[in-house]
Amino acid sequence: MDERTAMFKNLTSSEEEAKNFLIANCFGDRKPFCPRCRENKLYTLSGSRYRCSSCKYTFQDFSGRWINNGGLSCTEWIQLIKLFAEDNTAHAISLDLGISYNAAYKAISSLRFAILAQAIDAVQLLGPETGLNKHLKNKKLTGIPAKSGSEIIPVFGILEKNGWVFIDLMQNISAESVFHFNHNFHLKLVRHGSIIHTDRYQKYTALILCGDDSLPLDYIRKYPGVTPEIETSGGEFWKFARDRFKRYKGISPHRFPLYLKELEFRFNNRNKDLFELLVNYVCKIVPDVD
């Protein structure tokens, strides 16, 4: 048994071991502090709770953090993070852990939000430009918002250089603009299910978006200008991401940024062990969103 396997076995040997490990990732060398105001003068209450001496907030060790979503035990969280790091699907993870698909999916969604929240453009991505802010209320995930009839379809640019990729939210380009560029300026498009990507656009390797029924998706299949070359364009990142997108079921425009940023994270850390990074991310405090 190698060192990492032995460590993981020890972490999941008991709920106490798992909880201590996750708490250490939450606070590091610091004493517990309030997730709302960061005050470290706390009153200890029953049931492993604290009360902040400053803002009077009552909380537990994981309150206000991404790991506080999903309703899993600490040992289940550690096992789920390891399986997710190994690129397993939500269905496979639910079977492996013996939990419901919905429980696995919610925990994985929290991981995806945690990954996105560490991106350098997280403030923008968690704002109204993508609609992801509607998923968060009081630092908790609220599920899929009800459709408003005018869903946001964000467009992203794939910027790839020297083995790294950055997925850039295009603020001044709408989904309709991409079709306009195609029709009037011959920007080639290719469709993979509901996902559309283009040939090179300005400094970007490609533009990419996830469409819905509000867009003329069938038009792309009928468009005569699509060639075998565009099918495989998009750089190394697209080659990395293409097959993974096929495994994701029912991607919608409002959740598409989560999948894109997950794949950006996986691509940029493709030669690393993701487990410790993901534990660190999911133990961070959920940022305030508008």
C-alpha positions in Angstrom: 0.0 0.0 0.0 1.5 3.4 -1.0 1.7 6.4 1.2 -1.3 8.2 -0.4 -3.5 5.2 -0.3 -2.7 4.7 3.4 -3.4 8.4 4.1 -6.8 8.2 2.4 -7.7 4.9 4.2 -6.8 6.6 7.5 -8.9 9.7 6.7 -12.0 7.6 6.0 -11.4 5.1 8.9 -13.8 7.1 11.1 -16.1 10.2 11.0 -13.9 11.8 13.6 -10.7 11.5 11.5 -12.5 12.8 8.4 -14.0 15.8 10.3 -10.7 16.8 11.9 -9.1 16.7 8.5 -11.8 18.9 6.9 -11.8 21.3 9.9 -8.0 21.7 9.5 -8.6 22.7 5.9 -11.2 25.2 6.9 -9.2 27.0 9.5 -5.5 26.0 9.0 -3.4 27.2 11.9 -6.1 29.7 13.0 -8.6 29.2 15.7 -12.3 29.0 14.6 -13.7 32.3 13.5 -17.1 33.7 12.4 -17.7 33.1 8.7 -19.7 36.3 8.5 -17.5 38.9 10.2 -14.3 37.0 10.7 -14.4 37.7 14.5 -12.4 35.0 16.4 -13.8 35.7 19.9 -16.5 33.1 20.1 -18.7 31.5 22.7 -18.9 27.7 22.6 -22.4 26.3 22.7 -23.8 22.8 22.8 -24.0 20.6 19.7 -20.5 21.8 18.4 -21.9 25.3 17.8 -20.3 28.7 18.3 -21.8 32.2 18.8 -19.9 35.2 17.5 -19.2 37.8 20.2 -19.4 40.6 17.6 -22.3 39.9 15.2 -24.0 37.2 17.4 -24.2 34.7 14.5 -24.6 31.1 15.7 -22.7 28.7 13.5 -20.9 25.3 13.2 -17.5 24.5 11.8 -18.7 24.2 8.2 -21.2 27.0 8.2 -20.9 29.5 5.3 -18.6 27.2 3.4 -19.1 25.2 0.2 -18.8 21.9 2.1 -22.0 22.9 4.0 -24.0 21.9 0.9 -25.0 18.4 0.1 -25.9 16.9 3.4 -23.1 14.3 3.3 -21.1 13.0 6.3 -17.4 13.9 6.4 -16.2 10.5 5.3 -18.7 10.6 2.4 -17.3 14.1 1.4 -13.7 12.8 1.4 -14.6 9.8 -0.7 -16.7 11.9 -3.1 -13.9 14.5 -3.6 -11.5 11.7 -4.4 -13.8 10.1 -6.9 -14.6 13.5 -8.5 -10.8 14.3 -8.7 -10.5 11.0 -10.6 -13.1 12.4 -13.1 -16.0 10.0 -12.3 -19.5 11.0 -13.2 -22.2 11.8 -10.7 -24.0 8.6 -11.5 -20.9 6.5 -10.9 -20.1 8.3 -7.7 -23.6 7.8 -6.3 -23.3 4.1 -7.0 -19.8 3.9 -5.5 -20.9 5.7 -2.3 -24.3 4.1 -2.0 -26.0 7.6 -1.9 -28.8 9.0 -4.1 -28.0 10.6 -7.4 -29.5 13.8 -6.2 -27.2 13.9 -3.1 -24.1 13.2 -5.3 -25.2 15.8 -7.8 -25.7 18.5 -5.2 -22.3 17.9 -3.6 -20.6 17.9 -7.0 -22.4 21.1 -7.9 -20.9 22.6 -4.7 -17.5 21.4 -5.8 -18.0 23.0 -9.2 -19.1 26.3 -7.6 -16.0 26.1 -5.3 -13.7 25.7 -8.4 -15.4 28.6 -10.2 -15.1 30.8 -7.0 -11.3 30.4 -7.1 -11.0 31.6 -10.7 -9.5 35.1 -11.3 -12.8 36.2 -12.9 -15.0 34.7 -10.2 -16.7 38.0 -9.2 -17.9 38.4 -12.8 -18.9 34.8 -13.2 -20.9 34.7 -10.0 -22.8 37.9 -11.0 -25.8 38.6 -13.1 -23.9 38.3 -16.3 -24.2 34.5 -16.1 -27.2 34.2 -13.7 -25.2 32.0 -11.3 -25.9 34.5 -8.5 -29.5 33.2 -8.5 -28.2 29.8 -7.2 -26.9 31.2 -4.0 -28.8 32.6 -1.0 -27.3 33.2 2.4 -24.2 31.3 1.3 -26.2 28.2 0.4 -27.0 26.6 -2.9 -30.7 26.8 -3.8 -30.9 24.6 -6.8 -32.0 25.5 -10.3 -33.9 28.8 -10.5 -37.3 28.9 -12.1 -37.2 29.9 -15.8 -38.0 33.5 -16.4 -38.6 33.3 -20.1 -35.5 35.3 -21.0 -32.6 33.0 -20.0 -29.1 34.2 -20.2 -26.9 32.5 -22.7 -23.3 33.6 -22.0 -20.6 33.4 -24.6 -17.0 32.5 -23.7 -13.7 32.9 -25.4 -11.1 30.1 -25.2 -7.7 31.7 -24.8 -4.9 29.1 -25.0 -1.2 29.8 -24.7 1.9 27.8 -23.6 -0.1 24.8 -22.4 -2.5 26.9 -20.3 -6.1 27.9 -21.0 -8.3 30.7 -19.8 -12.0 30.7 -20.4 -13.0 34.4 -20.7 -16.6 35.6 -20.4 -17.3 37.7 -23.5 -19.2 40.7 -22.1 -19.9 42.4 -25.5 -20.8 39.3 -27.5 -24.2 37.6 -27.3 -25.2 34.2 -28.6 -27.1 36.0 -31.4 -23.9 37.9 -32.3 -22.1 34.6 -32.9 -24.8 33.6 -35.4 -24.5 37.1 -37.0 -20.7 36.6 -37.3 -21.4 33.3 -38.9 -24.0 34.5 -41.4 -22.4 37.8 -42.4 -18.6 37.3 -41.8 -18.3 33.6 -42.4 -17.1 32.7 -38.8 -17.4 28.9 -38.9 -19.5 27.1 -36.3 -19.9 23.5 -35.2 -22.5 22.0 -32.9 -22.1 19.2 -30.4 -25.6 18.7 -29.0 -26.4 22.0 -27.4 -22.8 23.2 -27.3 -21.6 25.4 -30.1 -18.0 26.5 -30.8 -16.4 28.5 -33.5 -13.2 28.7 -35.4 -10.6 31.2 -34.3 -12.0 34.6 -33.4 -9.5 37.5 -33.0 -7.1 36.6 -30.1 -9.3 33.6 -29.0 -8.7 30.0 -30.1 -12.5 29.7 -30.3 -15.8 31.1 -29.0 -18.0 28.6 -27.1 -21.6 28.7 -25.8 -24.4 26.4 -24.7 -27.6 27.1 -26.6 -31.3 26.3 -26.0 -34.5 26.3 -28.0 -34.3 30.1 -28.3 -31.5 29.7 -30.8 -31.7 28.3 -34.4 -29.6 25.3 -33.5 -30.8 23.3 -36.5 -29.4 26.0 -38.8 -25.8 24.9 -37.9 -26.4 21.3 -39.2 -27.7 22.7 -42.5 -24.9 25.2 -42.9 -22.8 24.0 -45.9 -19.6 25.7 -44.7 -18.8 23.3 -41.9 -15.7 21.2 -42.7 -13.9 18.3 -40.9 -11.3 20.8 -39.8 -13.7 22.9 -37.8 -15.0 19.8 -36.1 -11.6 19.3 -34.4 -10.6 23.0 -34.1 -10.4 24.7 -30.7 -6.9 23.8 -29.7 -5.7 21.3 -27.2 -8.3 22.4 -24.6 -11.1 21.5 -26.9 -9.6 18.1 -27.6 -9.4 17.7 -23.8 -12.9 18.9 -23.2 -14.9 17.5 -26.1 -15.3 13.9 -24.8 -15.9 15.0 -21.3 -18.8 17.2 -22.4 -20.4 14.1 -23.9 -20.6 12.5 -20.5 -22.4 15.5 -18.9 -26.1 15.0 -19.2 -28.5 17.8 -19.7 -26.1 20.8 -19.7 -28.1 24.0 -19.7 -26.9 27.6 -20.6 -27.2 28.8 -17.0 -25.0 25.9 -15.6 -22.6 25.8 -18.5 -20.1 28.2 -16.9 -19.7 25.7 -14.0 -18.7 22.9 -16.4 -16.4 25.2 -18.4 -14.5 26.4 -15.3 -14.2 22.8 -14.1 -12.6 21.8 -17.3 -10.4 24.8 -17.3 -9.3 23.8 -13.8 -8.7 20.1 -14.8 -6.8 21.2 -18.0 -4.5 23.6 -16.2 -3.8 21.1 -13.4 -3.8 18.0 -15.6 -0.4 16.8 -14.3 -1.4 17.3 -10.6 -3.2 15.3 -7.9 -6.5 17.2 -7.7 -7.6 15.8 -4.3 -5.9 18.3 -2.0 -6.7 21.2 -4.2 -10.4 20.3 -4.3 -10.5 19.8 -0.5 -9.0 23.2 0.0 -11.5 24.8 -2.4 -14.6 23.2 -1.0 -13.6 24.2 2.6 -13.4 27.9 1.7 -16.1 30.4 2.7 -18.8 31.1 0.1 -18.3 34.7 -1.2 -21.2 37.2 -1.0 -22.9 37.7 -4.4 -25.3 40.3 -5.7 
